[in-house]
Amino acid sequence: MSAPQATAVSDRLRELGIELPSVVPPVAAYIPAKVHGDVVQTSGQLPMSAGALPATGKVGAEVSAEDAAAYARTCALNALAAAAAAAGGVDRLTGVLKVTGFVASAPEFTGQPAVINGASEVLGEIFGEAGRHSRSAVGVAVLPLDAPVEVEVAFTLA
């Protein structure tokens, strides 16, 4: 599959029935995304929806891996919204370079890659072959606001 044309991202979002959320306001001293050359790098995005976290706590304890994967998907869509705002529109984004996912994990939980698949899979659905990316999935003790997952994404830019 070849890289999508410039208008393919917005078309693909419509096909998938995905409406991008509003950009989540920063919770500290940073900006949601920054353009540098032909890359848009997002800050870490929490699974905020309608201004609130859908859950808090550790994956493998208070939060199931399945729910956390859905939250990682939300994080990726929040990242896409932030990148689109910084880039001047979603159709300026041409692909995904790297995804870094953080999972607030109970000590015995080792399924971080499966959780971050929630982000990787939705980006693949949206960008097709151009959505294939390098990735890290890291277990951490705690995340901001006690979020179960956080995702940052580097997008390529037209």
HELIX and SHEET records of a PDB file:
HELIX    1   1 ALA A    8  LEU A   16  1                                   9    
HELIX    2   2 ALA A   65  ALA A   87  1                                  23    
HELIX    3   3 VAL A   90  ARG A   92  5                                   3    
HELIX    4   4 GLN A  112  PHE A  127  1                                  16    
HELIX    5   5 GLY A  128  GLY A  131  5                                   4    
HELIX    6   6 PRO A  144  ASP A  146  5                                   3    
SHEET    1   A 5 ALA A  33  HIS A  36  0                                        
SHEET    2   A 5 VAL A  39  THR A  42 -1                                        
SHEET    3   A 5 VAL A 149  LEU A 157 -1                                        
SHEET    4   A 5 LEU A  93  ALA A 104 -1                                        
SHEET    5   A 5 SER A 134  VAL A 140  1                                        
END                                                                             
